[in-house]
Amino acid sequence: MIHVSATPVEPANWQNLLASSITDPEELLRRLKLDPSLLAPARAASRDFALRVPEPYLARMVPGDPHDPLLRQVLPTGEELQDQPGYVLDPLGEQHANALPGVIHKYHGRLLLIVSGGCAVNCRYCFRRHFPYEENNPGTAQWQNALDYIRQDASISEVIFSGGDPLAVNDRRLAWLTREIAEIPHVRRLRVHSRLPVVIPQRVTPGLIDALCGTRLPVTMVLHVNHGNEIDAELGRAIQQMRRAGMTLLNQAVLLRGVNDRIEQLIVLSEALGDQGVIPYYLHVLDQVRGAQHFHVDDAQARDLVGRMLTRLPGFLVPRLVREVAGEAAKVPLHVDLVVERGSTDPFA
């Protein structure tokens, strides 16, 4: 008898995982064994801002738990459709700083490139959920205009790849753009802001490392991790690959009601980041973008949380509490006082 072997199944690469992301609220609820009553509001909210969840991120959620902190970040809800005074389409005034297609120039000395309008995951609190990506999707000729803009402004010492998510484009495009920027003498640093290694750790490949680290420019990778449950073994391996390549690893989190607004959650997050060699950089209060008001944590609570972190963690594991304000010259720090919890000993004794 002749045995015909089955066709070998190739391990999923990042492009396949990105392409197969869940975009149907019904499938998400079914996969996580959640109450079907959540479907109608999820569908209504996803018409305004689409659902997108990749499989590796879904795998870290707890089935049957509608309050799972990772689920809460991605599940469309009816709360998004409620009007709230002060919540607007462009809370950071970025469209006024949109100097050219693909270019946002808000701060002195640094410039942001919208490398991709697509993301691997659609976070429900995203401050760019209403951003006009269709007007910021440069082709090669328009990228030359952006590069000329950088060449003509000698004050620009740092270029930041952003999006969408800049790592949603292929390595060839990233390598070309990085090389072009490295040839501009006054640019001294490259920074990459990405959530893709968090939600699809398989994105971190030797090809990506070569694309970003193959020039004279030192590279800083700023991850976006909001909760300790997002840090699993796969993400740990991806982080270590980037560290071995010489990247500086930072993290920016957003303070979100129902996700990470308890002191224990923030401490676990900072400790887990520190264990991986990632420095907690910023903790942002929520940007007031329309559709995200249900994530709001008031300033007093935010200050209290970080004040308590200061007495329980080494300073390098306590992120700076900041707000981004449209038109300001930099992110605005929120003043934080030390908060010694009742019953604790003097931390300086």
FIPAGU-35563 format. One line per 4 residues: their letters; for each residue x, y, z of C-alpha. Coordinates in nm, 4 decimals. Example, Ala and Ser with C-alpha at 12.3 -4.5 7.8 and 13.67 -1.06 7.14 Angstrom:
2
AS	1.2300,-0.4500,0.7800  1.3670,-0.1060,0.7140 .
END
This chain:
349
MIHV	0.0000,0.0000,0.0000  0.1262,0.3447,-0.0885  0.0856,0.6010,0.1874  0.0337,0.9550,0.0650 .
SATP	0.1564,1.2010,0.3239  -0.0489,1.5078,0.4011  0.0754,1.8378,0.2691  0.2996,1.9920,0.5355 .
VEPA	0.1427,2.2877,0.7092  0.3761,2.5854,0.7227  0.3900,2.7732,1.0499  0.1828,3.0907,1.0320 .
NWQN	0.3926,3.3907,0.9404  0.3051,3.7418,1.0438  0.1467,3.8355,0.7105  -0.0921,3.5401,0.7308 .
LLAS	-0.1765,3.6189,1.0914  -0.2414,3.9808,0.9999  -0.4604,3.8854,0.7057  -0.6614,3.6358,0.9109 .
SITD	-0.7445,3.8764,1.1946  -1.0985,3.8570,1.3299  -1.3134,4.1370,1.1906  -1.6620,3.9988,1.2598 .
PEEL	-1.8019,4.0689,1.6098  -2.0092,3.7518,1.5944  -1.6969,3.5396,1.5446  -1.5182,3.7138,1.8308 .
LRRL	-1.8077,3.6512,2.0705  -1.8408,3.2907,1.9571  -1.4705,3.2176,1.9948  -1.4677,3.3612,2.3470 .
KLDP	-1.8003,3.2031,2.4487  -1.9539,3.5389,2.5347  -2.3165,3.6443,2.5747  -2.4826,3.6886,2.2318 .
SLLA	-2.6583,4.0002,2.3664  -2.3272,4.1811,2.3151  -2.3535,4.1309,1.9393  -2.5979,4.4055,1.8376 .
PARA	-2.4076,4.6924,2.0058  -2.0759,4.5484,1.8861  -2.1977,4.5480,1.5277  -2.3347,4.9025,1.5578 .
ASRD	-2.0087,5.0370,1.7016  -1.7925,4.8491,1.4523  -1.9685,5.0273,1.1662  -1.8099,5.3494,1.2934 .
FALR	-1.4693,5.1951,1.3756  -1.4032,4.8433,1.2557  -1.3214,4.5479,1.4777  -0.9787,4.3933,1.4216 .
VPEP	-0.8202,4.1318,1.6500  -0.5327,3.9016,1.5469  -0.5226,3.5404,1.6626  -0.2114,3.5637,1.8844 .
YLAR	-0.3777,3.8427,2.0835  -0.7079,3.6576,2.1053  -0.5228,3.3568,2.2510  -0.4308,3.5620,2.5590 .
MVPG	-0.7948,3.6406,2.6462  -0.9946,3.4374,2.8995  -1.2996,3.2695,2.7384  -1.6283,3.3489,2.9065 .
DPHD	-1.5003,3.6657,3.0759  -1.6660,3.9806,2.9356  -1.4429,4.1908,3.1629  -1.1143,4.0468,3.0378 .
PLLR	-0.8767,4.3479,3.0189  -0.7515,4.2558,2.6731  -1.1021,4.2010,2.5402  -1.2153,4.5365,2.6762 .
QVLP	-0.9510,4.7114,2.4665  -1.0812,4.5679,2.1384  -1.4525,4.4827,2.1763  -1.6837,4.7433,2.0182 .
TGEE	-1.9591,4.8472,2.2598  -2.2670,5.0653,2.2556  -2.0888,5.3106,2.4872  -1.8848,5.4280,2.1892 .
LQDQ	-2.1977,5.5653,2.0226  -2.2977,5.7917,2.3126  -2.2201,6.1607,2.2680  -2.0005,6.3124,2.5362 .
PGYV	-1.9131,6.6857,2.5556  -1.5439,6.7499,2.4980  -1.4787,6.4291,2.3044  -1.3860,6.5200,1.9477 .
LDPL	-1.2637,6.3681,1.6226  -0.9098,6.5103,1.6415  -0.8234,6.5608,2.0104  -0.4539,6.6301,1.9483 .
GEQH	-0.5018,6.8734,1.6597  -0.2884,6.6559,1.4362  -0.4605,6.7583,1.1162  -0.3223,7.1097,1.1682 .
ANAL	0.0278,6.9606,1.1956  -0.0170,6.7378,0.8886  0.2480,6.9248,0.6881  0.2485,6.6841,0.3908 .
PGVI	0.0846,6.3509,0.3118  0.2406,6.1090,0.5593  0.4087,6.3814,0.7686  0.3018,6.5098,1.1109 .
HKYH	0.5330,6.7763,1.2497  0.4153,6.8804,1.5967  0.7316,6.9122,1.8042  1.0666,7.0819,1.7615 .
GRLL	1.3494,6.8490,1.6634  1.1387,6.5482,1.5743  0.8985,6.4518,1.3036  0.6485,6.1707,1.2650 .
LIVS	0.5971,5.9681,0.9461  0.2695,5.7831,0.8907  0.4348,5.4769,0.7393  0.1094,5.2784,0.7281 .
GGCA	-0.2561,5.3609,0.7800  -0.3342,5.0029,0.8831  -0.3071,4.8403,1.2248  -0.2918,4.4804,1.3388 .
VNCR	-0.5455,4.5562,1.6105  -0.8041,4.8329,1.6404  -0.7867,4.9625,1.9961  -1.1201,5.1190,2.0903 .
YCFR	-0.9536,5.4167,2.2656  -0.7279,5.5039,1.9690  -0.6813,5.8802,1.9343  -0.6437,5.8345,1.5575 .
RHFP	-0.9611,5.6333,1.5092  -1.0969,5.9202,1.2939  -0.7668,6.0201,1.1294  -0.7843,6.0733,0.7476 .
YEEN	-0.5494,5.7904,0.6529  -0.6781,5.7967,0.2961  -0.5071,6.1377,0.2625  -0.1880,6.0123,0.4294 .
NPGT	-0.0978,5.7082,0.2231  0.2036,5.8274,0.0245  0.3366,5.6485,-0.2779  0.7073,5.6505,-0.3592 .
AQWQ	0.6957,5.9937,-0.5242  0.5218,6.1488,-0.2242  0.7699,5.9849,0.0110  1.0391,6.1741,-0.1779 .
NALD	0.8532,6.4962,-0.0893  0.8525,6.3909,0.2772  1.2251,6.3115,0.2635  1.2935,6.6499,0.1010 .
YIRQ	1.0987,6.8141,0.3831  1.3305,6.6475,0.6362  1.6436,6.7361,0.4355  1.5455,7.1033,0.4277 .
DASI	1.4951,7.1327,0.8049  1.8255,7.0885,0.9868  1.6480,7.1102,1.3243  1.5013,6.7597,1.2733 .
SEVI	1.7311,6.5204,1.4598  1.4839,6.2367,1.5125  1.2385,6.0659,1.2772  0.9547,5.8605,1.4221 .
FSGG	0.7842,5.5812,1.2291  0.4176,5.5696,1.3256  0.0770,5.4988,1.1788  -0.1591,5.3149,1.1918 .
DPLA	0.1237,5.0798,1.2653  0.4508,5.1230,1.0750  0.5375,4.7538,1.1054  0.2286,4.6638,0.9021 .
VNDR	0.4338,4.7368,0.5876  0.6859,4.4884,0.4528  1.0537,4.4769,0.5397  1.1598,4.5949,0.1947 .
RLAW	0.9656,4.9214,0.2307  1.0935,4.9734,0.5853  1.4537,4.9106,0.4790  1.4273,5.1577,0.1897 .
LTRE	1.2766,5.4300,0.4069  1.5301,5.3735,0.6857  1.8220,5.3926,0.4423  1.6916,5.7127,0.2873 .
IAEI	1.6563,5.8752,0.6290  2.0013,5.7570,0.7399  2.1521,5.9428,0.4446  2.0250,6.2753,0.5823 .
PHVR	2.3214,6.3982,0.7910  2.1346,6.5941,1.0576  1.9051,6.3016,1.1501  2.0603,6.1331,1.4527 .
RLRV	1.7973,5.8847,1.5726  1.5187,5.6611,1.4474  1.2225,5.5821,1.6688  0.9488,5.3278,1.5914 .
HSRL	0.6105,5.3315,1.7666  0.4379,4.9969,1.7234  0.1838,4.7678,1.8845  0.2355,4.4965,1.6247 .
PVVI	0.5075,4.3048,1.8164  0.2656,4.2945,2.1101  -0.0373,4.1579,1.9256  0.1544,3.9529,1.6632 .
PQRV	0.4996,3.8767,1.8108  0.5812,3.6765,1.4975  0.6309,4.0133,1.3238  0.9767,4.0379,1.4802 .
TPGL	1.1941,3.8500,1.2306  1.5578,3.8704,1.1195  1.4322,4.0577,0.8142  1.2663,4.3233,1.0291 .
IDAL	1.5766,4.3575,1.2450  1.7928,4.4037,0.9353  1.5501,4.6580,0.7871  1.5548,4.8802,1.0950 .
CGTR	1.9060,4.8254,1.2302  2.1080,4.8124,0.9093  2.2171,5.1783,0.9078  2.4165,5.4198,1.1258 .
LPVT	2.1024,5.5309,1.3132  2.0428,5.4094,1.6689  1.6925,5.2640,1.6932  1.4426,5.3009,1.9752 .
MVLH	1.1376,5.0727,1.9687  0.8435,5.2104,2.1667  0.5947,4.9343,2.2408  0.2364,4.9800,2.3541 .
VNHG	0.1532,4.7376,2.6342  -0.1332,4.8304,2.8697  -0.1715,4.5193,3.0847  0.0560,4.2474,3.2190 .
NEID	-0.1555,3.9773,3.0521  -0.0327,4.1047,2.7160  0.3212,3.9897,2.7960  0.3477,3.6206,2.7124 .
AELG	0.6373,3.3943,2.6138  0.6069,3.4798,2.2430  0.6271,3.8526,2.3109  0.9192,3.7875,2.5458 .
RAIQ	1.1097,3.6127,2.2681  1.0371,3.8990,2.0278  1.1587,4.1548,2.2819  1.4814,3.9648,2.3369 .
QMRR	1.5473,3.9555,1.9619  1.5153,4.3336,1.9477  1.7355,4.3806,2.2533  2.0069,4.1570,2.1059 .
AGMT	2.0003,4.3747,1.7943  2.0861,4.6763,2.0094  1.7480,4.8495,2.0083  1.6460,5.0606,2.3059 .
LLNQ	1.3093,4.9298,2.4286  1.0514,5.1616,2.5864  0.6814,5.1251,2.6597  0.3948,5.3696,2.6434 .
AVLL	0.0674,5.2735,2.8105  -0.2688,5.4455,2.8317  -0.4555,5.4570,3.1622  -0.7913,5.2934,3.0880 .
RGVN	-1.0914,5.2399,3.3115  -1.1669,4.8696,3.3438  -0.8286,4.7711,3.1997  -0.5408,4.8978,3.4141 .
DRIE	-0.6874,5.1487,3.6625  -0.5929,4.9534,3.9763  -0.2566,4.9840,4.1480  -0.1925,4.6083,4.1393 .
QLIV	-0.2407,4.6004,3.7612  0.0028,4.8859,3.7040  0.2657,4.7346,3.9313  0.2412,4.3939,3.7605 .
LSEA	0.2739,4.5664,3.4221  0.5834,4.7651,3.5208  0.7487,4.4632,3.6840  0.6771,4.2446,3.3799 .
LGDQ	0.8201,4.5081,3.1457  1.1271,4.5434,3.3657  1.1788,4.1674,3.3665  1.2010,4.1832,2.9873 .
GVIP	1.4367,4.4822,2.9829  1.1713,4.7297,2.8651  1.1602,5.0677,3.0401  0.8120,5.2022,3.1250 .
YYLH	0.8325,5.5411,2.9535  0.4948,5.7154,2.9616  0.1542,5.6501,3.1150  -0.0903,5.8616,2.9168 .
VLDQ	-0.4193,5.9847,3.0478  -0.6902,5.9234,2.7904  -0.6973,6.1411,2.4805  -1.0530,6.2713,2.4493 .
VRGA	-1.1372,6.1161,2.1139  -1.5004,6.0640,2.0220  -1.6074,5.7102,2.1038  -1.3644,5.6475,2.3919 .
QHFH	-1.5253,5.8335,2.6833  -1.6082,5.5098,2.8709  -1.2322,5.4533,2.9269  -1.1878,5.7823,3.1146 .
VDDA	-0.9978,5.7873,3.4455  -0.9997,6.1263,3.6194  -0.6763,6.3106,3.6893  -0.7011,6.2765,4.0680 .
QARD	-0.7165,5.8984,4.0451  -0.4347,5.8928,3.7872  -0.2098,6.1007,4.0143  -0.2939,5.8839,4.3135 .
LVGR	-0.2081,5.5650,4.1256  0.1306,5.6895,4.0082  0.2017,5.8421,4.3511  0.1487,5.4977,4.5026 .
MLTR	0.3679,5.3359,4.2377  0.6516,5.5688,4.3360  0.6565,5.4258,4.6887  0.6406,5.0635,4.5759 .
LPGF	0.8714,5.0460,4.2738  1.2187,5.1707,4.1812  1.1964,5.4991,3.9964  1.3053,5.3564,3.6618 .
LVPR	0.9973,5.1284,3.6625  0.7514,5.4149,3.7224  0.6301,5.5738,3.3977  0.5839,5.9494,3.3699 .
LVRE	0.2186,6.0464,3.3869  0.1457,6.2756,3.0908  -0.1254,6.4319,2.8833  -0.0917,6.5310,2.5199 .
VAGE	-0.2484,6.8707,2.4558  -0.3148,7.0065,2.1070  -0.0780,7.2922,2.0264  0.1603,7.2389,2.3193 .
AAKV	0.5338,7.2154,2.2489  0.5648,6.8767,2.4226  0.3659,6.6256,2.6241  0.2484,6.7834,2.9496 .
PLHV	0.3520,6.6038,3.2710  0.0910,6.5756,3.5457  0.2317,6.6585,3.8879  0.2384,6.3561,4.1174 .
DLVV	0.2907,6.3498,4.4964  0.4153,6.0461,4.6861  0.1296,5.8444,4.8317  0.2321,5.6168,5.1192 .
ERGS	-0.0422,5.3588,5.1595  -0.2106,5.3269,5.4957  -0.0417,5.0700,5.7159  0.2825,5.0674,5.5184 .
TDPF	0.6192,5.1486,5.6700  0.8225,5.4548,5.5889  0.9826,5.3710,5.2526  1.2872,5.5809,5.3437 .
A	1.3491,5.4191,5.6845 .
END
